[in-house]
Amino acid sequence: MPIFPPRQLRIPALFLFLTLASAVQAQMLARPGWAGSGMNAAPWWKHAVVYRADPETFGGLHGLAEHLDYVHSIGVDALLLSSLGGDAKQPLDPSVGTMDDVDEIVRRASQNNIRVLVELNGASADVEARARLWLVHGVAGFYVTDAGADQIAQVRKTAGSFAGQRIVVGDLDATGAQSRSADAPQLVADARAGTQEKLEASSIRPSLELAQQMADEGRSVPLLLSDGPKLKRSMSRYGDGAHDLEIAKSLAAMLLTTRAATMLFCGQELGLTDGAKQISFAAPAKGEQLAATSVAAEDASPSSLLNWYRQLSALTHSNRTLSSGAITVLNHDDQNVLAWVRRPAAASLATPAIVVIENLSAQPVTLSLKADMQRLRLRGSFLRTLMRSDSGMGAMHLDGMTLPPHAVFLGELRY
């Protein structure tokens, strides 16, 4: 005859089982690929590409869930759900979607090794209660806006009480002491590239150098961004009407090849301008032409901005030097050219240094980086092409390189 525990013990045991099951499910969703037998301790967020999605751009949360394959194709590590509205009792605006839609997004994203983050307004009531609700649904962290350092630290503490690498992104001064404290957010938004009317080398260099400085400190990491719900779109802000695509490609390389993490705003990868409300996925009717910034049109064009972003993301994720090498900014006195070198711990034929050069002017430029490489004790005489935005062919020699207007070049240092 089977022996059952006393009734008063059964209910707590059942409650414990359900709680653990819920926690395990949330953990699996928050950490894609987790199989229940161990976790990778490497911080996934230090070099992450985050895709910030306004559901309206996809026709609501249900539409976003249907197009997660597209988001995955860009090569992102995390999906940030933005502009959800709601409060502690009703976590999202019903016009945006339902919690079932969110659960489906988390499930599908997890299958593609994409973590899901949620935007939290720190000025709203019961922020901690909202954070816990979202964490139970399997999100991997938050972007906390309109909040001070203490509020952000509290959300980080709450996120840290759940299993897995749950993270917090904070709107703090990336150069301030609050971004260096032990309870600072893992990622600190650096939007300096999103507040300028023109891409200039002198204003971008500090962000690149800050990324290395914070990497050396080993705590928070800057999250570079140029576009967002409250910012003018970079294509509208930086475009000059003649080199719009080239300028957008320079910005992409600037965001994706430094020591910082990166946040893209939905549609940025297509070159959407101010006023664009939704990403176009639909095929044109018979006899109609594809819109230049539609997904179908950019898919079909090898030189499109979308495919440039895809190639950059694939390169930075697969190349050890770009994913973890130190960064040194070059030619500080040049107002037209932005250049930096990514150096592995021990440069070799297998893991060479990589140089990124951007001509930020509307005129061709010629430069030499031979003295810079000698000063850094890096052996090499030429750069073997990894990616370039112009139609040029062949290697670049260090003692004399010419770049067309607004061109960007990535190359391995060889000898």
KOLTIVO-939910 format. One record per residue (C-alpha): residue in three letters; x, y, z. Coordinates in steps of 0.1 Angstrom, whole numbers. Each point is the difference from the previous one (the first is absolute). Layout:
BEGIN
  res      x      y      z
  ALA      X      Y      Z
...
END
This chain:
BEGIN
  res      x      y      z
  MET      0      0      0
  PRO     16     34    -10
  ILE      9     23     27
  PHE     -9     37     -6
  PRO     14     30     20
  PRO    -25     17     23
  ARG    -23     24    -17
  GLN     15     30     17
  LEU     33     -8    -17
  ARG    -14     -6    -35
  ILE    -11     35     -7
  PRO     34     17      8
  ALA     18    -27    -20
  LEU    -23      6    -29
  PHE      5     38      3
  LEU     38     -5      1
  PHE     -2    -22    -31
  LEU    -20     25    -20
  THR     22     29     11
  LEU     32    -19    -10
  ALA    -16    -10    -33
  SER    -10     36     -8
  ALA     35     12     10
  VAL     17    -26    -23
  GLN    -23      9    -29
  ALA      8     37      5
  GLN     37     -8      3
  MET     -1    -20    -33
  LEU    -17     29    -18
  ALA     23     26     14
  ARG     31    -20     -9
  PRO     -3    -14    -35
  GLY     16    -33     -5
  TRP      0     -9     37
  ALA     -7    -37      3
  GLY     -4     -3     37
  SER     33    -16      7
  GLY     22     31      4
  MET      5     36    -10
  ASN     27     19    -20
  ALA     15     25     24
  ALA     13     23    -28
  PRO    -19     33      1
  TRP    -21      0    -32
  TRP     -7     37      2
  LYS     36     15     -2
  HIS      1      0    -38
  ALA    -37     -4     -6
  VAL    -20     14    -29
  VAL    -34     11     14
  TYR    -30      7    -24
  ARG    -25     24     14
  ALA    -34     -7    -14
  ASP    -30     23      2
  PRO    -29    -24     -5
  GLU    -18     26    -22
  THR     28     -3    -26
  PHE    -10    -37     -4
  GLY    -37      5      3
  GLY     -2    -10     37
  LEU     16    -28     21
  HIS    -17    -27    -20
  GLY     16     14    -32
  LEU     34      2     17
  ALA     -4    -37     10
  GLU     -7     -9    -36
  HIS     31     18    -12
  LEU     26    -12     25
  ASP     18    -19    -27
  TYR      7     34    -16
  VAL     14     14     33
  HIS     21    -31      4
  SER     14      5    -35
  ILE     16     33     10
  GLY     22    -19     25
  VAL    -13     14     33
  ASP      5    -14     35
  ALA    -29     16     17
  LEU    -34     15     -9
  LEU    -12     30     21
  LEU    -37      4      1
  SER     -7     38      1
  SER    -30     23      3
  LEU    -22    -27     17
  GLY    -20     24     23
  GLY    -19    -16     29
  ASP      5      0     37
  ALA      6    -25     29
  LYS    -36    -14     -3
  GLN      0      0    -38
  PRO     36     -3    -12
  LEU     -7     10    -36
  ASP    -24     21    -20
  PRO    -27    -23    -15
  SER      3     18    -33
  VAL     36    -13     -3
  GLY     -8    -36      7
  THR     -5    -25     28
  MET     23    -19     24
  ASP     -6    -31    -21
  ASP     16     19    -28
  VAL     30      8     23
  ASP      3    -36     10
  GLU      0    -11    -37
  ILE     27     26     -7
  VAL     22    -13     28
  ARG     -6    -36    -11
  ARG      9      7    -36
  ALA     29     23      8
  SER     15    -27     23
  GLN     -1    -24    -29
  ASN     22     24    -19
  ASN     24      7     29
  ILE    -14     35      5
  ARG     -7     13     35
  VAL    -30     23      6
  LEU      3     32     20
  VAL    -28     24      9
  GLU      0     37      4
  LEU    -10     12     35
  ASN     -9     36      8
  GLY     17      8     33
  ALA    -24     29      7
  SER    -30    -23      1
  ALA    -14    -16     32
  ASP      9    -35     12
  VAL     30     -4    -23
  GLU     13    -29     20
  ALA    -34    -18     -1
  ARG      0      5    -38
  ALA     35    -13     -3
  ARG     -8    -32     19
  LEU    -31     -6    -22
  TRP     21      3    -31
  LEU     28    -22     14
  VAL    -25    -28      8
  HIS    -10      1    -37
  GLY     36     -7    -10
  VAL     15     33    -10
  ALA     38      4      4
  GLY      0     35     13
  PHE    -11     36     -4
  TYR      8     34    -15
  VAL     -9     23     29
  THR     -8     36    -12
  ASP     -8     32     19
  ALA     16    -14     31
  GLY     28      9     24
  ALA     30    -21     10
  ASP    -18    -13     32
  GLN    -31    -12    -20
  ILE     22    -16    -26
  ALA     20    -18     27
  GLN    -32    -13     16
  VAL    -12    -14    -33
  ARG     34    -17     -5
  LYS     -3    -15     35
  THR    -35    -14     -9
  ALA     12    -13    -33
  GLY     30    -16     17
  SER    -23    -19     23
  PHE    -11    -21    -29
  ALA     22    -28    -15
  GLY     21      6    -31
  GLN     17     31    -13
  ARG    -28     26      3
  ILE     13     34     -8
  VAL    -10     37      3
  VAL      7     28    -25
  GLY      0     34     16
  ASP     -3     36    -12
  LEU     30     14     20
  ASP     28     23     -9
  ALA     25    -25    -15
  THR     29     22     11
  GLY    -12      4     36
  ALA      8    -18     32
  GLN    -35    -16      3
  SER      8    -20    -31
  ARG     31    -15     17
  SER    -15    -11     33
  ALA     -5    -36     10
  ASP    -38      2     -4
  ALA      0     19    -32
  PRO    -19    -15    -30
  GLN     19    -25    -21
  LEU     -5     22    -31
  VAL      0     38      1
  ALA    -17     17    -29
  ASP     23     23    -19
  ALA    -21     21    -24
  ARG     25     26    -10
  ALA     -1    -12    -36
  GLY    -37      6      1
  THR      1     36     11
  GLN     22     15    -27
  GLU    -10     14    -33
  LYS     31    -11    -18
  LEU     24    -29      3
  GLU     33     15     10
  ALA     32    -18     10
  SER      7     23     30
  SER    -34     -7     16
  ILE      0    -38     -6
  ARG     36     -7     13
  PRO     -9      5     37
  SER    -27    -28     -2
  LEU     25    -24    -16
  GLU     26      7     27
  LEU    -26     -2     28
  ALA     -9    -35    -11
  GLN     36    -12      4
  GLN      3     18     34
  MET    -31    -16     14
  ALA     11    -34    -14
  ASP     32      4     19
  GLU    -20      7     32
  GLY    -19    -32     -5
  ARG    -35     12     12
  SER    -25     18    -21
  VAL      3      1    -38
  PRO    -13     29    -22
  LEU    -29     -7    -23
  LEU      5     21    -31
  LEU    -32     12    -18
  SER     -8     27    -25
  ASP    -38     -5     -5
  GLY    -30     -4     23
  PRO    -36     10      6
  LYS     10     34     12
  LEU     28      6    -25
  LYS     -1     12    -35
  ARG      8    -29    -23
  SER     37     -1    -10
  MET     -8     -2    -37
  SER    -20     32      2
  ARG     26     17     23
  TYR     33    -10    -17
  GLY    -10     -4    -36
  ASP     12     26    -25
  GLY    -22    -11    -30
  ALA     30    -12    -20
  HIS     17    -25     23
  ASP    -28    -12     23
  LEU      7    -37     -4
  GLU     38      4      5
  ILE     -5     22     31
  ALA    -24    -26     14
  LYS     25    -28     -6
  SER     27     21     18
  LEU    -23      4     30
  ALA     -7    -38      0
  ALA     37     -8      1
  MET      6     26     27
  LEU    -27    -17     22
  LEU      9    -36     -6
  THR     38     -2      0
  THR     10     16     33
  ARG      4    -15     35
  ALA    -35     12      9
  ALA    -33    -18     -3
  THR    -25     14    -26
  MET    -36      8     -1
  LEU    -18      4    -34
  PHE    -35     15     -3
  CYS    -25    -19    -22
  GLY      3     12    -36
  GLN     34     15      5
  GLU     15    -30    -19
  LEU    -22      9    -30
  GLY      8     37      0
  LEU    -35     11     10
  THR     -4     38      3
  ASP    -22     21     23
  GLY    -37     -6     -6
  ALA      3    -37     -9
  LYS    -25    -18     22
  GLN      5    -37     -9
  ILE     25    -23    -16
  SER    -13    -12    -34
  PHE      0    -38     -2
  ALA    -28     -4    -26
  ALA      9     -9    -36
  PRO    -12     27    -25
  ALA    -31     -4    -20
  LYS      3    -11    -36
  GLY     15     29    -20
  GLU     12     19     30
  GLN     36      6      9
  LEU     16    -10     33
  ALA      6     29     24
  ALA     37      7      3
  THR      0     -6     37
  SER    -23    -30      0
  VAL     14    -33     14
  ALA     -5    -17    -33
  ALA     19     27    -20
  GLU     29      0     25
  ASP      1    -38      2
  ALA      5     -1    -38
  SER     28     26     -1
  PRO     35    -12     12
  SER     11     36      5
  SER    -31     10     21
  LEU      3     15     35
  LEU    -19    -30     14
  ASN     26    -25    -14
  TRP     28     23     12
  TYR    -14     -3     36
  ARG     -3    -37     -4
  GLN     36     -4    -12
  LEU     14     22     27
  SER    -19    -18     27
  ALA     11    -34    -13
  LEU     36     12     -2
  THR      1     15     35
  HIS    -16    -32     15
  SER     24    -24    -17
  ASN     33     20      1
  ARG     19     -4     33
  THR     18     33     -4
  LEU    -32     20     -6
  SER    -19    -17     28
  SER     26      4     27
  GLY     31     19    -12
  ALA     11     33     15
  ILE     -7     32    -19
  THR     24     28     -7
  VAL    -12     31    -17
  LEU     24     14    -27
  ASN      7     34    -17
  HIS    -16     22     27
  ASP      8     32    -19
  ASP    -18    -10    -32
  GLN    -35     16     -2
  ASN    -10    -19    -31
  VAL     11    -35      8
  LEU    -10    -23     29
  ALA     23    -30      4
  TRP      6    -26     27
  VAL     18    -33      4
  ARG    -13    -30     18
  ARG     28    -20     16
  PRO     -1    -36     13
  ALA     20     -9     31
  ALA     27    -15    -22
  ALA     -2      9    -37
  SER      9    -28    -24
  LEU     -7    -13    -35
  ALA    -30    -18     15
  THR    -13     30     20
  PRO     13     32    -17
  ALA     -8     35     11
  ILE    -29     16    -19
  VAL     -2     37    -11
  VAL    -32     19     -7
  ILE      3     32    -20
  GLU    -29     24     -8
  ASN      1     30    -22
  LEU    -26     23     15
  SER      3     27    -27
  ALA    -15      5    -34
  GLN     34      1    -16
  PRO     25    -28     -7
  VAL     28     -3     26
  THR     35    -15      0
  LEU     17    -10     32
  SER     28    -21     14
  LEU     -2    -21     31
  LYS     36    -14     -2
  ALA     13     21     29
  ASP    -30     -9     22
  MET      6    -37     -5
  GLN     37      4      8
  ARG     -9     20     32
  LEU    -23    -28     11
  ARG     27    -26     -9
  LEU    -24    -17    -24
  ARG     18    -18    -29
  GLY    -15      5    -34
  SER      2     18    -33
  PHE    -35     -3    -14
  LEU    -36     -6      9
  ARG    -18    -30    -15
  THR    -36      9     -7
  LEU    -27    -14     23
  MET    -28     24    -10
  ARG     -2     33    -18
  SER    -30     22    -10
  ASP     14     11    -33
  SER      6    -20    -32
  GLY     38      0      4
  MET     20    -32     -3
  GLY     33    -13     15
  ALA     19      8     31
  MET      8     34     16
  HIS     37      8      5
  LEU      7     18     33
  ASP     22     27    -14
  GLY    -26     12    -25
  MET    -37     -7      2
  THR    -27     19    -19
  LEU    -37     -2     10
  PRO    -29     14    -21
  PRO    -25     24     17
  HIS    -17    -15     30
  ALA     16    -34     -6
  VAL      7    -25     28
  PHE     27    -27     -1
  LEU      7    -30     23
  GLY     33    -19     -5
  GLU     23    -25     17
  LEU     36     12      6
  ARG     23    -22    -21
  TYR     37     -1     -9
END
